[in-house]
Amino acid sequence: MCLSLCGSRHHPIACIVPPYMLRVLVLRGEPKIADMARTLLKQTEKLRDERAELTRAGLPPAQPLSGAFAATAVSPAEGLCCPDRRIHDGQHRAALPGRLVRSEGEGPTGIPDADTAYDAAGQVFSLFAEEYGRNSLDGEGMPLTATVHHRRDYNNAFWNGEQMAYGTGDGKVFRTFLELSVIGHEMAHGVIQFSGGLIYENQSGALNESIADVFGALSQQRALGQEIHKADWLIGRGILGPGINGTALRSMKAPGTAYSDSMLGQDPQPWHMDHFVTTTDDNGGVHINSGIPNHAFYLFCSYLGGRSWELPGRIWYRALQTLNNPMASFSDWADQTMDSAIELAGRGSIETVMLRRAWKLVGIAI
Ligand SMILES: [Zn+2]
């Protein structure tokens, strides 16, 4: 996911690859890779400017959902049915959305990336619809627009406020971005935006990143039918290039251990408030400090066992719908999850005890 380079604080262009990874590549990469990273940094700055232009042109800001929120419902809401997927082939050019290659209900295109994006968008839609009663990213059935093959050898993926776009990677640093936890992450940025938003800097920005990771991981675990103790809790497993020493972009189970590479550096994520990183880079460390709430969610799930997308996911989703504070701190968010847990599992329940324990273990008292 991108940093400040990827958008304004209110309208982030939420990319999967953080700018600090690109800056390390500029410093440490061989000349061709350093050039790639330099170009990517410039392109993300341009994206930010284009997004700011859209905003000035009157793009409506994110609004809280007006519809009723089904706090405990697991079944789909009335009238909620099917996604409206629109997958485009960017043909390695910069223009979005590109050529429409697969609309909802159409059969496979034979373009593997387009078909992967189509299937994955369906999995993420299904998570939000069937588990939380939400009709698409905006709650009102908006089309799921995505572009594959965005630019040539593009080492990033992003949600730009209106659609998802995925590069192919250069085959060296990244081999693909079409991986379900990454796709779920990008789509969850849309859900967050249309749920009232969390300002993309400092702690609220790290919460934005963390909640996107949570629903990315849940999309994948649900699609695989994987119980909590069987899951790897990695974001972007297998997307790093063959020569990179690492397994993923981030680990919710063990933040800071996803990669350690001579070219990419060390995964910088902390898991405890004692190691909270104060920085002006990365919009105030939004992709760094997200490791702390990520780990709290993992701990909560691991205490409960079972399926992460059921009660834990419902608690996080309800907290997002009821937050009403775009500048929430980690502590505010922890309180909100506790309110949701009380609502869904009952005051004094084992679930609320475990949730308090999880937050305490990462250094946040509630
Ligand atoms: Zn992100």
Boltz pocket constraint, residues with backbone or C-beta under 6 A from the ligand:
constraints:
  - pocket:
      binder: B
      contacts: [[A, 1], [A, 2], [A, 14], [A, 15], [A, 16], [A, 185], [A, 189], [A, 208], [A, 209], [A, 212]]
      max_distance: 6.0
